[in-house]
Amino acid sequence: MSEREQRVNQGLRILDEAHYSGRISREEYRKRRRQLLGSLCDSHGITARNTLRTRITQQGGRSAAAVAGGSPPPASRPARRAVAWKPLLAFAGGLLLCALLLYWLMQAD
């Protein structure tokens, strides 16, 4: 967390304490909170840090223009499919094991 974010976070804590103790009204609390959070934005109204864009850029090496398109990176789709198959494979393996055990028990009699 940057120094600027730490200062805003401390300001929000103080503001919350003042509101909960009844020293300021709800309207005043909201006004001051908007001002504090607004100070985190740069001149274009964009927040100072976009963690999603940073993570996608680090993982896939995609450009900001490709990220702005809204499509997920291609690497994330196969990973989701692979995770979805794991429980199904475990269930199928368990079923196969039960069938083999039942067959073995029937042959023993």
C-alpha positions as CSV (number, residue, x, y, z in Angstrom):
1,M,0.0,0.0,0.0
2,S,1.4,3.4,-1.0
3,E,1.9,6.2,1.5
4,R,-1.0,8.1,-0.1
5,E,-3.3,5.2,0.4
6,Q,-2.2,4.7,4.0
7,R,-3.0,8.4,4.7
8,V,-6.5,8.1,3.1
9,N,-7.1,4.8,5.0
10,Q,-6.1,6.5,8.3
11,G,-8.4,9.4,7.4
12,L,-11.3,7.0,6.8
13,R,-10.7,5.4,10.2
14,I,-10.8,8.7,11.9
15,L,-13.9,9.7,10.0
16,D,-15.7,6.4,10.9
17,E,-14.9,6.9,14.5
18,A,-16.3,10.5,14.4
19,H,-19.5,9.3,12.7
20,Y,-20.1,6.3,15.1
21,S,-19.5,8.5,18.1
22,G,-22.1,11.0,16.8
23,R,-19.8,14.0,16.4
24,I,-20.7,14.4,12.7
25,S,-24.0,13.8,10.8
26,R,-24.5,11.2,8.1
27,E,-24.5,13.8,5.3
28,E,-21.2,15.2,6.6
29,Y,-19.7,11.8,6.9
30,R,-20.7,10.9,3.3
31,K,-19.3,14.2,2.0
32,R,-16.0,13.8,3.7
33,R,-15.7,10.1,2.7
34,R,-16.3,11.1,-1.0
35,Q,-13.6,13.7,-0.7
36,L,-11.1,11.3,0.8
37,L,-11.8,8.6,-1.7
38,G,-11.7,11.1,-4.5
39,S,-8.2,12.1,-3.5
40,L,-7.1,8.6,-4.6
41,C,-8.2,9.3,-8.2
42,D,-5.9,10.9,-10.7
43,S,-7.0,13.9,-12.8
44,H,-8.9,11.7,-15.3
45,G,-11.1,10.0,-12.7
46,I,-9.3,6.7,-12.9
47,T,-8.1,5.0,-9.7
48,A,-4.4,5.1,-9.1
49,R,-4.0,1.3,-9.3
50,N,-5.9,-1.3,-11.3
51,T,-5.0,-4.7,-9.8
52,L,-6.9,-6.7,-12.4
53,R,-5.0,-5.1,-15.3
54,T,-1.7,-5.7,-13.5
55,R,-2.5,-9.3,-12.9
56,I,-3.6,-10.0,-16.4
57,T,-0.6,-8.2,-17.8
58,Q,1.8,-10.2,-15.7
59,Q,0.2,-13.6,-16.5
60,G,-0.5,-13.3,-20.2
61,G,1.7,-10.4,-21.3
62,R,-1.4,-8.8,-22.9
63,S,-1.5,-5.1,-23.8
64,A,-3.8,-2.6,-22.1
65,A,-5.8,-2.4,-25.3
66,A,-6.6,-6.1,-25.2
67,V,-7.5,-5.9,-21.6
68,A,-9.9,-3.0,-22.2
69,G,-11.8,-5.3,-24.6
70,G,-13.2,-7.2,-21.6
71,S,-12.4,-10.7,-22.9
72,P,-10.6,-13.0,-20.4
73,P,-7.1,-14.1,-21.2
74,P,-7.0,-17.4,-23.1
75,A,-4.9,-19.1,-20.4
76,S,-7.8,-18.8,-17.9
77,R,-10.3,-20.8,-19.9
78,P,-8.5,-24.2,-20.1
79,A,-7.6,-23.9,-16.4
80,R,-11.3,-23.6,-15.4
81,R,-12.1,-26.7,-17.6
82,A,-9.3,-28.7,-16.0
83,V,-10.5,-27.9,-12.5
84,A,-14.1,-28.9,-13.4
85,W,-13.0,-32.3,-14.6
86,K,-11.2,-33.3,-11.4
87,P,-14.3,-34.0,-9.3
88,L,-15.9,-35.9,-12.1
89,L,-12.7,-38.0,-12.6
90,A,-12.6,-38.7,-8.9
91,F,-16.3,-39.8,-8.9
92,A,-15.8,-42.0,-11.9
93,G,-12.7,-43.6,-10.3
94,G,-14.6,-44.3,-7.1
95,L,-17.5,-45.8,-9.1
96,L,-15.1,-48.1,-10.9
97,L,-13.4,-49.1,-7.7
98,C,-16.8,-50.0,-6.2
99,A,-17.8,-52.0,-9.2
100,L,-14.5,-54.0,-9.1
101,L,-15.0,-54.6,-5.3
102,L,-18.5,-55.8,-5.9
103,Y,-17.3,-58.1,-8.7
104,W,-14.6,-59.5,-6.5
105,L,-17.1,-60.2,-3.7
106,M,-19.5,-61.9,-6.0
107,Q,-16.7,-64.2,-7.4
108,A,-15.5,-65.1,-3.9
109,D,-18.9,-66.7,-3.0
